[in-house]
C-alpha cells in the first residue's frame, strides 16, 4: 500500500524488543505494541507514534504459523533430528505392541520371539508410513500398530481356549540306551529336538525353561491363526477405501460417535500404561515431568544455541529446540537416570521382582543373541491359518480403525493449517491402511497399522508438519528393523521410561479426541445424552461381562465367544451405543456436527484465515497430470480427479441443484 513521506508502512511479522531501536523498514511484533495478542478483528491497519513521526502499521500476526509446512523441506540435519524424535516417540508403542502380541500368544518370556515381532512391527510401520505420506492421504501422519487391534488381543488372551499353559523345563533323554519319552512327554515337548546325550543312564528334567519347545507347540500356532484372520480383515479394510464407502460413513458417523469410541479406547489402555509405569513410579513421573516442562511450560521460549557460519563466524541463534525435541530429551534423561540407579546398586537384581524391569541391563542377553541383520519376510512364522473368533475380533477392530483414521485425518489437517482432506484423499488413505494391514497378516505381525493421534499432537507442540520428516522417519525405522541388534537395544529401554514418555502422548491423544466436540452443539440435551450414556455404558457393561462371563450362554460356543469379545470391548460397545443414539434421536446435521465433519465447514472465521496451503497438497504430482487425460479415472474414488458428483446421474444432480 502506498503512503506519503510522513507515513511508513511496516508489516509486523517478527518479534522484537524495542520498536524505537529499529529502522522504519524493520519488522516488529504487534504484541510488543498492543501489550496483548491481537484477535482476528484487531488485525487491521492501526497507527502508532514512533518518536516524532506517525507510522501506519499493516498488522499481521504470524504466531500461529508453522515452522515448517507440509510441503516444506527442512535442512537435512534438522530433518534427521525431527525424524529421530518421532522415531523415539513411536518406538515405545512398537515395543508395547510387540510385547502385547507376545503376551496374547503366551510368549511373554520369549525374548527372541519378541525381538522378531518388534522387528516386523517396526519394518511394517516404516513401509506403511512412507507409502501413506507419499501416495496415500499425503498428510504428515505416522502409521503404526493400532490400539484398536491390541484391545481385542487382550480380550482373546482371557478366553478359555487361549489361556496360557505353564512353561515346562527342558528334558534330557538317555541317548546311550536309546530310551525315548512316553506319549505324555511327546505332547508337551519337541523331544526329538532335545535328544541330548548323557552318561547317567537316566532321563531327567533340567532347570532351564524349554522356551523353544513352548514356542513351537503353544505360541506359533496361535500366531498363525492371527495371520489368516488379519489378512481377511485387512482385505475388508482395503475395500472400504477402494470402493468409496468412506463417503457413506461420513453421512452417519460424526463426532458424537467418534469421541466416545476413541475416548473409551484410550481409557482401556490405561492398564497398559500401568504395566510400564509400575516398576518404578518415580522414574516414570520424572520422565513425564521433563517432557511436559520442555514441551508445554517452555512453549514459546527460544533456546540460545551457538552457531558457526563462514559469513558471521561464531554467533548465537535462538530456536525452540527444547520444544521440538522434548520427547527425545525426556527419554534420554530418563534412560540415563535408570543407568545411574542400576550401577549404583539402587535397583533389585531379582528377575522376579517388577522393579527389575527398571534396570538398563534388563534383557541385555537379547542383544547378544540377536543377529546383526534381520529381514522380516512373509510366512516367517509358518503358513497362515484361520480362526473365526479372532477374525470377528479383528473385523470389529477394523471398523474402529476406520473411524479413528477419519478423525485423525481431520485433526492432522487442522493442526497442519490445511483445508480438510477431500474424499479421494481419505479413500486413498483408508485403502493404503487396509492394504498394509493385509500385508501385516502375511508377515505375522499380529496387528494392523493405522494413523497415530499421538504424533499428530506432536505437530501442534513442535510446529513442524513437514512431510519430509515423516519420510525420513520411515527410513530410520527401516534401519532399526533391519539392523537386529539396534532393534534389540530398544527392547531394553526401561519400562518406566517408556511409560513416562508415553503419558504426554496418550494425554494428547485424549485431548485431540475431546477437541472434536467443538464441531457439535454440546449444549443440546440430545448431544449431552449421546456422549454421557455411551461413555457410561461403555464402562459398565464390559466390566460386568468380565466378572460374569458364565452368564452368557446362547447354546452356541462360537456365538458365545463373539458376544464375549463384543461386550467386553469398551470402545466398540460404547461406540455402537453412541452410533445408534446419534442416528435415531432427532437432530440436524449441523447440531450433530455432520455438516462440519463431512462438508468441510468446520472452519470458523478465525481458522479460515489460518490456512498455509491449499488442496493441491493432497494430490500426487507425478500421477495427477496423467490422470486428468484419462476420463474414466474420475469415477474411481481413490484418485485426485474423483468427486462424488461424478457418480451421480443427471437427474439426481438436477434435483440437488433445485434443493439448493
C-alpha positions as CSV (number, residue, x, y, z in Angstrom):
1,X,0.0,0.0,0.0
2,X,1.3,3.4,-1.0
3,X,1.8,6.2,1.6
4,X,3.1,9.7,1.6
5,X,6.5,10.6,3.0
6,X,5.2,11.1,6.5
7,X,3.5,7.7,6.7
8,X,5.6,4.5,6.6
9,X,4.1,1.0,6.2
10,X,5.5,-1.7,8.4
11,X,4.4,-5.3,8.2
12,X,4.5,-7.0,11.6
13,X,5.9,-10.5,11.3
14,X,8.8,-10.9,13.6
15,X,9.2,-10.4,17.4
16,X,11.4,-7.6,18.6
17,X,12.0,-5.9,21.9
18,X,12.1,-2.2,21.3
19,X,10.4,-0.6,18.3
20,X,12.3,2.6,18.7
21,X,15.7,0.9,18.3
22,X,14.7,-0.5,14.8
23,X,14.6,1.2,11.5
24,X,11.3,2.2,9.9
25,X,11.5,-0.7,7.5
26,X,12.2,-3.3,10.3
27,X,9.7,-6.0,11.1
28,X,8.1,-5.8,14.5
29,X,5.7,-7.7,16.6
30,X,2.1,-6.5,17.2
31,X,2.1,-7.9,20.8
32,X,5.0,-5.6,21.7
33,X,2.9,-2.6,20.7
34,X,-0.6,-3.5,21.9
35,X,0.6,-5.3,25.1
36,X,-1.6,-8.4,24.2
37,X,-2.0,-10.9,21.5
38,X,-4.4,-9.4,18.8
39,X,-7.6,-11.1,17.8
40,X,-8.6,-11.5,14.2
41,X,-10.8,-8.4,14.4
42,X,-7.8,-6.4,15.5
43,X,-5.7,-7.4,12.5
44,X,-6.4,-4.3,10.5
45,X,-4.4,-1.1,9.9
46,X,-3.6,0.8,13.1
47,X,-1.4,3.8,13.7
48,X,1.2,4.4,16.4
49,X,3.7,7.1,17.2
50,X,7.4,6.3,17.0
51,X,9.5,9.3,18.1
52,X,8.1,12.4,16.3
53,X,6.7,10.5,13.4
54,X,3.3,8.8,12.9
55,X,3.8,5.4,11.4
56,X,1.0,3.4,9.9
57,X,1.3,-0.3,10.6
58,X,-0.1,-3.1,8.5
59,X,-0.7,-5.6,11.2
60,X,-0.1,-9.3,10.6
61,X,0.1,-11.8,13.4
62,X,2.1,-14.8,12.4
63,X,2.4,-16.5,15.7
64,X,0.0,-19.3,14.6
65,X,2.2,-20.2,11.6
66,X,4.2,-23.5,11.5
67,X,7.9,-23.5,11.5
68,X,7.8,-25.9,8.5
69,X,4.7,-26.5,6.4
70,X,3.6,-29.9,5.0
71,X,5.3,-29.3,1.6
72,X,8.4,-27.7,3.1
73,X,11.8,-29.4,3.3
74,X,13.8,-28.5,6.4
75,X,17.6,-28.6,6.3
76,X,18.9,-32.2,6.2
77,X,20.4,-32.1,9.7
78,X,17.2,-30.7,11.2
79,X,15.2,-33.3,9.3
80,X,17.3,-36.0,10.8
81,X,16.7,-34.6,14.3
82,X,13.0,-34.1,13.8
83,X,12.7,-37.6,12.5
84,X,14.8,-39.0,15.3
85,X,12.4,-37.5,17.9
86,X,9.5,-39.0,16.0
87,X,11.4,-42.3,16.0
88,X,12.0,-42.4,19.7
89,X,8.3,-41.4,20.3
90,X,6.9,-44.2,18.2
91,X,9.3,-47.0,19.2
92,X,7.8,-47.3,22.7
93,X,4.5,-48.1,21.1
94,X,6.1,-50.6,18.7
95,X,7.7,-52.2,21.8
96,X,4.4,-52.2,23.7
97,X,2.6,-53.7,20.7
98,X,5.2,-56.4,20.2
99,X,5.1,-57.3,23.9
100,X,1.3,-57.4,24.0
101,X,1.1,-59.6,20.9
102,X,3.7,-61.9,22.6
103,X,1.6,-61.9,25.7
104,X,-1.6,-62.9,23.8
105,X,0.2,-65.9,22.3
106,X,1.8,-66.9,25.6
107,X,5.3,-65.8,24.6
108,X,5.9,-63.1,27.3
109,X,9.1,-64.8,28.4
110,X,10.4,-65.5,24.9
111,X,12.7,-62.5,24.2
112,X,13.8,-63.9,20.9
113,X,10.2,-64.1,19.5
114,X,9.5,-60.6,21.0
115,X,12.6,-59.2,19.2
116,X,11.4,-60.8,15.9
117,X,7.9,-59.4,16.4
118,X,9.4,-56.0,17.2
119,X,11.5,-56.0,14.0
120,X,8.4,-57.0,12.0
121,X,6.3,-54.3,13.6
122,X,8.9,-51.5,13.0
123,X,9.5,-52.6,9.4
124,X,5.8,-52.6,8.5
125,X,5.3,-49.3,10.3
126,X,8.1,-47.8,8.2
127,X,6.8,-49.1,4.9
128,X,3.2,-48.0,5.6
129,X,4.3,-44.6,6.8
130,X,6.3,-43.9,3.6
131,X,3.6,-45.1,1.3
132,X,0.9,-43.2,3.2
133,X,2.8,-39.9,3.2
134,X,3.9,-40.3,-0.4
135,X,1.0,-41.9,-2.2
136,X,-1.8,-42.2,0.3
137,X,-3.6,-39.3,2.1
138,X,-0.2,-37.4,1.8
139,X,-0.6,-35.8,5.3
140,X,2.2,-35.9,7.8
141,X,1.0,-39.0,9.7
142,X,2.7,-41.9,11.2
143,X,1.3,-45.4,10.6
144,X,1.9,-47.8,13.4
145,X,0.3,-50.8,15.3
146,X,-3.2,-49.8,16.0
147,X,-4.5,-49.9,19.6
148,X,-7.9,-50.9,18.2
149,X,-6.4,-54.3,17.4
150,X,-4.4,-54.6,20.6
151,X,-7.5,-54.4,22.9
152,X,-9.2,-57.5,21.2
153,X,-5.9,-59.4,21.7
154,X,-6.1,-58.7,25.5
155,X,-9.7,-59.9,25.4
156,X,-8.8,-63.1,23.4
157,X,-6.0,-64.0,25.8
158,X,-8.6,-64.2,28.6
159,X,-10.7,-66.8,26.7
160,X,-10.5,-70.4,27.9
161,X,-9.1,-71.7,24.6
162,X,-6.3,-69.1,24.7
163,X,-5.2,-69.3,28.3
164,X,-1.5,-70.0,28.6
165,X,-0.2,-73.2,30.0
166,X,2.7,-73.1,32.5
167,X,6.1,-73.1,31.0
168,X,7.9,-76.5,31.3
169,X,11.6,-77.2,31.6
170,X,13.8,-79.0,29.1
171,X,14.0,-82.8,29.4
172,X,17.3,-84.5,28.6
173,X,16.8,-88.1,27.4
174,X,19.3,-91.0,27.7
175,X,20.7,-91.4,24.2
176,X,23.0,-94.2,25.3
177,X,20.3,-96.7,26.0
178,X,18.1,-95.4,23.3
179,X,15.3,-94.6,25.7
180,X,12.6,-92.3,24.2
181,X,9.9,-90.3,26.0
182,X,6.4,-91.6,26.5
183,X,3.3,-90.1,24.9
184,X,2.7,-87.7,27.7
185,X,6.1,-86.2,27.3
186,X,5.8,-86.1,23.5
187,X,2.6,-84.0,23.9
188,X,4.5,-81.4,25.9
189,X,7.9,-81.0,24.3
190,X,9.6,-81.4,21.0
191,X,11.6,-84.3,22.3
192,X,13.3,-85.0,19.1
193,X,14.9,-81.6,19.2
194,X,16.2,-82.2,22.7
195,X,17.6,-85.8,22.4
196,X,20.8,-84.8,24.2
197,X,23.4,-87.4,25.2
198,X,24.2,-88.1,28.8
199,X,26.2,-90.8,30.5
200,X,24.0,-91.2,33.6
201,X,21.7,-93.8,32.0
202,X,18.6,-91.8,33.1
203,X,16.2,-89.3,31.7
204,X,16.0,-86.1,33.7
205,X,14.5,-82.6,33.7
206,X,16.8,-79.6,33.7
207,X,16.1,-76.3,35.5
208,X,16.3,-74.4,32.1
209,X,12.8,-73.4,30.7
210,X,12.0,-75.1,27.4
211,X,11.4,-71.7,25.6
212,X,11.9,-73.0,22.1
213,X,9.7,-76.1,22.5
214,X,7.0,-74.0,24.2
215,X,7.2,-71.5,21.3
216,X,6.7,-74.3,18.6
217,X,3.8,-76.0,20.4
218,X,1.9,-73.2,22.1
219,X,2.9,-69.7,20.7
220,X,3.4,-70.1,17.0
221,X,0.1,-71.9,16.3
222,X,-1.8,-69.1,17.9
223,X,0.2,-66.5,15.9
224,X,-0.5,-68.4,12.7
225,X,-4.2,-68.3,13.5
226,X,-3.9,-64.5,13.8
227,X,-2.2,-64.3,10.4
228,X,-5.1,-65.6,8.3
229,X,-7.7,-63.7,10.2
230,X,-5.8,-60.5,9.8
231,X,-5.3,-61.0,6.1
232,X,-9.1,-61.2,5.6
233,X,-9.8,-58.3,8.0
234,X,-7.2,-56.2,6.2
235,X,-8.7,-57.0,2.8
236,X,-12.1,-55.7,4.0
237,X,-10.4,-52.6,5.4
238,X,-8.8,-52.0,2.0
239,X,-12.2,-52.4,0.1
240,X,-13.8,-49.8,2.3
241,X,-11.4,-47.2,0.9
242,X,-11.2,-48.7,-2.6
243,X,-15.0,-48.6,-3.1
244,X,-15.5,-45.2,-1.6
245,X,-17.6,-46.3,1.4
246,X,-15.8,-43.7,3.4
247,X,-18.2,-41.1,2.0
248,X,-21.2,-43.2,3.1
249,X,-19.7,-43.5,6.6
250,X,-19.3,-39.7,6.8
251,X,-23.0,-39.3,6.5
252,X,-23.8,-41.4,9.6
253,X,-20.6,-41.4,11.7
254,X,-19.8,-38.0,13.2
255,X,-18.0,-36.5,16.2
256,X,-20.7,-37.8,18.6
257,X,-19.8,-41.4,17.6
258,X,-16.1,-40.9,17.3
259,X,-15.5,-39.1,20.6
260,X,-16.9,-41.8,22.9
261,X,-15.4,-44.6,20.8
262,X,-11.8,-43.3,20.9
263,X,-12.0,-42.0,24.5
264,X,-13.1,-45.4,25.7
265,X,-10.2,-46.9,23.6
266,X,-7.8,-44.6,25.4
267,X,-9.2,-45.4,28.8
268,X,-9.0,-49.1,28.1
269,X,-5.2,-48.7,27.5
270,X,-4.6,-47.2,31.0
271,X,-3.9,-50.8,32.2
272,X,-1.1,-51.0,29.6
273,X,0.3,-47.7,30.9
274,X,0.2,-49.0,34.4
275,X,2.2,-52.1,33.4
276,X,5.0,-49.9,32.1
277,X,5.0,-47.4,34.9
278,X,4.6,-49.6,38.0
279,X,8.2,-51.0,38.1
280,X,9.3,-47.5,39.3
281,X,6.8,-44.8,39.5
282,X,9.4,-42.2,40.4
283,X,11.3,-42.7,37.1
284,X,8.0,-42.6,35.2
285,X,6.9,-39.4,36.9
286,X,10.3,-37.7,36.3
287,X,10.3,-38.7,32.6
288,X,6.8,-37.4,32.2
289,X,7.5,-34.2,34.0
290,X,10.6,-33.4,31.9
291,X,8.6,-33.9,28.7
292,X,5.8,-31.6,30.0
293,X,8.2,-28.9,31.1
294,X,10.1,-28.9,27.8
295,X,7.0,-29.1,25.5
296,X,4.4,-27.2,27.4
297,X,5.8,-25.0,30.1
298,X,8.6,-23.7,27.9
299,X,6.4,-23.4,24.9
300,X,7.3,-20.2,23.1
301,X,10.8,-19.8,24.6
302,X,13.6,-19.9,22.1
303,X,16.7,-21.6,23.4
304,X,20.0,-19.8,22.7
305,X,22.3,-22.0,20.6
306,X,25.8,-21.5,19.5
307,X,26.2,-21.4,15.7
308,X,29.1,-21.0,13.3
309,X,28.9,-19.9,9.7
310,X,31.6,-18.6,7.4
311,X,29.9,-15.3,6.9
312,X,29.2,-14.4,10.6
313,X,31.7,-16.7,12.4
314,X,30.6,-17.8,15.9
315,X,27.3,-16.4,17.0
316,X,24.2,-17.2,19.0
317,X,20.9,-18.1,17.4
318,X,17.6,-18.7,19.1
319,X,15.5,-21.7,18.3
320,X,12.8,-23.7,20.3
321,X,15.0,-26.8,20.4
322,X,13.6,-27.9,23.8
323,X,10.1,-27.9,22.3
324,X,10.7,-29.7,19.0
325,X,12.9,-32.4,20.7
326,X,11.0,-32.6,24.1
327,X,10.3,-36.3,23.9
328,X,13.8,-37.1,22.8
329,X,15.4,-35.3,25.7
330,X,12.9,-36.9,28.2
331,X,13.7,-40.4,27.1
332,X,17.5,-39.8,27.1
333,X,17.4,-38.3,30.6
334,X,15.1,-41.0,32.0
335,X,17.3,-43.7,30.5
336,X,20.4,-42.1,32.0
337,X,18.8,-41.9,35.4
338,X,18.0,-45.7,35.2
339,X,21.6,-46.3,34.2
340,X,22.9,-44.5,37.3
341,X,20.4,-46.3,39.6
342,X,21.5,-49.7,38.0
343,X,25.2,-49.2,38.5
344,X,24.8,-47.7,41.9
345,X,23.0,-50.8,43.1
346,X,19.8,-49.0,44.0
347,X,17.6,-51.4,41.9
348,X,16.8,-55.0,42.7
349,X,18.7,-57.8,40.8
350,X,15.9,-60.3,41.3
351,X,14.4,-61.1,37.8
352,X,11.0,-62.0,39.5
353,X,10.7,-58.5,41.0
354,X,8.7,-55.9,39.0
355,X,11.4,-53.3,39.7
356,X,13.9,-55.4,37.7
357,X,12.4,-54.0,34.5
358,X,13.8,-50.6,35.6
359,X,17.4,-51.8,35.1
360,X,19.2,-50.8,32.0
361,X,20.7,-54.3,31.7
362,X,17.2,-55.9,31.6
363,X,17.2,-58.0,28.5
364,X,20.8,-57.4,27.7
365,X,21.2,-61.1,26.8
366,X,18.7,-60.4,24.0
367,X,21.2,-58.1,22.3
368,X,23.9,-60.7,22.4
369,X,21.6,-63.4,20.9
370,X,20.1,-61.2,18.2
371,X,21.8,-61.3,14.8
372,X,23.2,-58.2,13.3
373,X,20.9,-58.3,10.3
374,X,17.2,-59.4,10.4
375,X,15.0,-59.0,7.4
376,X,11.3,-59.7,8.1
377,X,9.6,-61.7,5.4
378,X,6.1,-63.1,4.7
379,X,5.5,-66.5,6.2
380,X,8.4,-66.2,8.7
381,X,6.2,-67.9,11.4
382,X,4.8,-70.5,9.1
383,X,1.7,-70.9,6.9
384,X,-1.3,-68.8,7.7
385,X,-4.3,-70.3,9.5
386,X,-7.8,-69.0,10.2
387,X,-9.8,-68.7,13.3
388,X,-13.4,-67.4,13.2
389,X,-13.3,-65.9,16.7
390,X,-10.1,-64.0,16.0
391,X,-11.4,-62.8,12.6
392,X,-14.6,-61.4,14.2
393,X,-12.5,-59.6,16.8
394,X,-10.2,-58.2,14.0
395,X,-13.3,-57.2,12.0
396,X,-14.7,-55.1,14.8
397,X,-11.2,-53.6,15.2
398,X,-11.2,-52.7,11.5
399,X,-14.4,-50.7,11.9
400,X,-12.9,-48.8,14.9
401,X,-9.7,-48.3,13.0
402,X,-11.5,-46.7,10.0
403,X,-13.4,-44.4,12.3
404,X,-10.2,-43.4,14.1
405,X,-8.3,-42.7,10.9
406,X,-11.1,-40.5,9.5
407,X,-11.0,-38.4,12.7
408,X,-7.2,-38.3,12.6
409,X,-7.1,-37.0,9.1
410,X,-9.3,-34.1,10.0
411,X,-7.2,-33.4,13.1
412,X,-3.9,-33.6,11.2
413,X,-5.2,-31.2,8.6
414,X,-6.4,-28.7,11.2
415,X,-3.0,-28.8,13.1
416,X,-1.1,-28.5,9.8
417,X,-3.2,-25.5,8.8
418,X,-4.6,-27.2,5.7
419,X,-8.1,-27.4,4.4
420,X,-10.0,-30.7,5.2
421,X,-8.8,-33.6,3.1
422,X,-11.0,-34.3,0.0
423,X,-12.9,-37.5,-0.1
424,X,-10.5,-39.0,-2.7
425,X,-7.6,-38.5,-0.3
426,X,-9.4,-40.1,2.6
427,X,-10.4,-43.1,0.4
428,X,-6.8,-43.4,-0.7
429,X,-5.6,-43.3,2.9
430,X,-8.1,-45.9,4.2
431,X,-7.2,-48.1,1.2
432,X,-3.5,-47.9,2.0
433,X,-4.0,-48.7,5.7
434,X,-6.1,-51.7,4.7
435,X,-3.5,-52.9,2.2
436,X,-0.7,-52.7,4.7
437,X,-2.8,-54.4,7.4
438,X,-3.3,-57.3,5.0
439,X,0.5,-57.4,4.4
440,X,1.0,-57.3,8.1
441,X,-1.1,-60.5,8.2
442,X,1.3,-62.2,5.7
443,X,4.3,-61.1,7.8
444,X,2.7,-62.4,11.1
445,X,2.8,-59.1,12.9
446,X,-0.4,-60.0,14.9
447,X,-1.8,-56.4,14.5
448,X,-2.8,-54.0,11.8
449,X,-1.4,-50.5,11.0
450,X,-3.3,-47.2,11.4
451,X,-2.8,-43.5,11.9
452,X,-1.4,-42.4,15.3
453,X,-3.1,-39.5,17.0
454,X,-0.1,-39.0,19.4
455,X,2.2,-38.0,16.5
456,X,-0.5,-35.6,15.3
457,X,-0.4,-33.9,18.7
458,X,3.3,-33.6,18.4
459,X,2.8,-31.5,15.3
460,X,0.9,-29.0,17.4
461,X,3.7,-29.0,20.1
462,X,6.7,-28.7,17.7
463,X,5.0,-26.7,14.9
464,X,6.8,-29.0,12.4
465,X,4.5,-30.6,9.9
466,X,6.9,-31.3,7.0
467,X,6.1,-34.4,5.1
468,X,9.8,-35.0,4.6
469,X,10.3,-35.5,8.3
470,X,7.9,-38.5,8.2
471,X,9.5,-39.9,5.1
472,X,12.8,-39.7,7.0
473,X,11.1,-41.3,9.9
474,X,10.3,-44.3,7.7
475,X,13.9,-44.6,6.6
476,X,15.1,-44.5,10.2
477,X,12.6,-47.2,11.2
478,X,13.7,-49.5,8.4
479,X,17.3,-49.2,9.6
480,X,16.1,-50.1,13.2
481,X,14.2,-53.0,11.8
482,X,16.9,-54.5,9.6
483,X,19.8,-54.0,12.0
484,X,18.7,-56.6,14.5
485,X,20.9,-55.5,17.4
486,X,19.8,-51.9,17.1
487,X,16.2,-53.0,17.4
488,X,17.1,-55.2,20.3
489,X,18.6,-52.2,22.1
490,X,15.1,-50.6,22.2
491,X,13.7,-53.7,23.8
492,X,16.0,-53.0,26.7
493,X,14.7,-49.4,27.3
494,X,13.5,-49.5,30.9
495,X,9.8,-49.9,31.3
496,X,9.3,-46.8,33.4
497,X,11.0,-44.6,30.8
498,X,8.7,-46.0,28.1
499,X,5.6,-45.4,30.3
500,X,6.6,-41.9,31.4
501,X,7.4,-40.7,27.9
502,X,4.1,-42.1,26.7
503,X,1.9,-40.3,29.3
504,X,2.1,-37.0,27.5
505,X,1.4,-38.7,24.2
506,X,-1.6,-40.5,25.5
507,X,-2.8,-37.3,27.1
508,X,-2.5,-35.6,23.7
509,X,-4.5,-38.4,22.2
510,X,-7.3,-37.9,24.6
511,X,-7.2,-34.2,24.2
512,X,-7.4,-34.4,20.5
513,X,-10.4,-36.7,20.8
514,X,-12.2,-34.2,23.1
515,X,-11.4,-31.4,20.7
516,X,-13.8,-33.0,18.1
517,X,-16.7,-31.9,20.3
518,X,-16.1,-28.3,19.1
519,X,-17.9,-29.3,15.9
520,X,-21.2,-30.1,17.7
521,X,-23.7,-28.1,19.7
522,X,-22.7,-29.7,23.1
523,X,-25.3,-27.5,24.9
524,X,-28.1,-29.6,23.4
525,X,-29.7,-32.2,25.7
526,X,-29.6,-34.8,22.9
527,X,-25.9,-34.4,22.4
528,X,-25.0,-34.5,26.1
529,X,-27.2,-37.6,26.4
530,X,-25.4,-39.4,23.5
531,X,-21.9,-38.7,24.9
532,X,-22.8,-39.4,28.5
533,X,-24.9,-42.6,28.0
534,X,-22.4,-44.1,25.6
535,X,-19.5,-43.4,27.8
536,X,-21.2,-44.8,30.9
537,X,-22.5,-48.0,29.3
538,X,-19.1,-48.5,27.6
539,X,-17.6,-48.7,31.0
540,X,-20.3,-50.5,32.9
541,X,-21.3,-53.4,30.5
542,X,-17.7,-54.6,29.7
543,X,-16.8,-54.7,33.4
544,X,-20.0,-56.7,34.3
545,X,-19.4,-59.2,31.5
546,X,-15.8,-59.8,32.5
547,X,-17.0,-60.5,36.1
548,X,-19.9,-62.7,35.0
549,X,-18.6,-64.4,31.9
550,X,-20.6,-67.6,32.7
551,X,-23.9,-65.7,32.4
552,X,-23.6,-65.6,28.6
553,X,-24.9,-69.0,27.3
554,X,-26.8,-69.0,24.0
555,X,-26.3,-72.7,23.2
556,X,-23.6,-71.9,20.6
557,X,-20.0,-71.8,21.8
558,X,-18.8,-69.8,18.8
559,X,-21.6,-67.2,19.2
560,X,-20.8,-67.0,22.9
561,X,-17.2,-66.2,22.1
562,X,-18.4,-63.5,19.7
563,X,-20.6,-61.9,22.3
564,X,-17.8,-62.0,24.8
565,X,-15.4,-60.2,22.5
566,X,-18.1,-57.7,21.6
567,X,-19.4,-56.9,25.0
568,X,-16.0,-56.9,26.7
569,X,-14.7,-54.3,24.2
570,X,-15.5,-50.9,25.8
571,X,-14.7,-48.9,22.6
572,X,-16.8,-51.0,20.4
573,X,-19.8,-51.3,22.7
574,X,-19.7,-47.6,23.7
575,X,-19.2,-46.5,20.1
576,X,-22.2,-48.7,19.0
577,X,-24.4,-47.2,21.6
578,X,-23.3,-43.7,20.5
579,X,-23.9,-44.6,16.8
580,X,-27.5,-45.8,17.5
581,X,-28.4,-42.9,19.7
582,X,-26.9,-40.3,17.3
583,X,-28.8,-41.7,14.3
584,X,-32.1,-42.2,16.0
585,X,-32.5,-39.1,18.1
586,X,-33.9,-36.1,16.3
587,X,-31.3,-33.5,15.4
588,X,-30.0,-31.6,12.4
589,X,-26.7,-32.3,10.7
590,X,-25.3,-29.1,12.0
591,X,-26.3,-29.8,15.6
592,X,-24.7,-33.3,15.3
593,X,-21.5,-32.0,13.7
594,X,-22.0,-33.9,10.5
595,X,-22.2,-30.7,8.4
596,X,-18.9,-29.5,9.7
597,X,-17.4,-33.0,9.5
598,X,-18.4,-34.2,6.1
599,X,-18.7,-30.9,4.2
600,X,-15.5,-29.2,5.4
601,X,-17.5,-26.4,7.0
602,X,-15.8,-26.8,10.4
603,X,-13.6,-23.8,10.0
604,X,-14.6,-20.7,11.9
605,X,-13.8,-17.2,10.7
606,X,-10.6,-17.5,12.8
607,X,-9.4,-20.8,11.4
608,X,-10.4,-20.0,7.8
609,X,-7.7,-17.3,7.7
610,X,-5.1,-19.8,9.1
611,X,-4.5,-21.9,6.0
612,X,-1.0,-22.0,4.7
613,X,-1.5,-24.4,1.8
614,X,-4.5,-25.4,-0.4
615,X,-5.9,-28.7,-1.6
616,X,-3.0,-29.2,-4.1
617,X,-1.1,-30.7,-1.2
618,X,-3.2,-33.8,-1.3
619,X,-2.6,-34.5,-4.9
620,X,0.1,-36.8,-6.3
621,X,2.1,-34.6,-8.6
622,X,3.6,-37.5,-10.6
623,X,0.2,-39.0,-11.5
624,X,-2.3,-36.2,-11.4
625,X,-1.3,-34.7,-14.8
626,X,-1.7,-38.1,-16.4
627,X,-4.9,-39.0,-14.6
628,X,-6.5,-35.8,-16.0
629,X,-6.0,-37.2,-19.5
630,X,-8.0,-40.4,-18.7
631,X,-11.7,-39.6,-18.4
632,X,-12.7,-42.9,-16.7
633,X,-10.3,-42.2,-13.7
634,X,-12.7,-39.5,-12.4
635,X,-15.1,-42.3,-11.4
636,X,-12.5,-44.2,-9.2
637,X,-12.8,-43.0,-5.6
638,X,-9.1,-43.2,-4.8
639,X,-7.8,-40.8,-7.5
640,X,-7.5,-37.0,-7.1
641,X,-9.8,-36.4,-10.1
642,X,-12.7,-38.1,-8.3
643,X,-15.6,-36.2,-6.9
644,X,-18.9,-37.6,-5.6
645,X,-20.8,-35.7,-8.2
646,X,-19.1,-37.7,-10.9
647,X,-21.1,-40.8,-9.8
648,X,-24.5,-39.1,-9.8
649,X,-26.8,-39.3,-12.7
650,X,-28.0,-36.1,-14.4
651,X,-31.5,-36.4,-12.8
652,X,-30.0,-36.5,-9.3
653,X,-27.7,-33.6,-9.9
654,X,-30.7,-31.5,-11.2
655,X,-32.6,-32.4,-8.1
656,X,-29.7,-31.4,-5.8
657,X,-29.4,-28.1,-7.5
658,X,-33.1,-27.4,-7.1
659,X,-32.9,-28.1,-3.4
660,X,-30.0,-25.6,-3.0
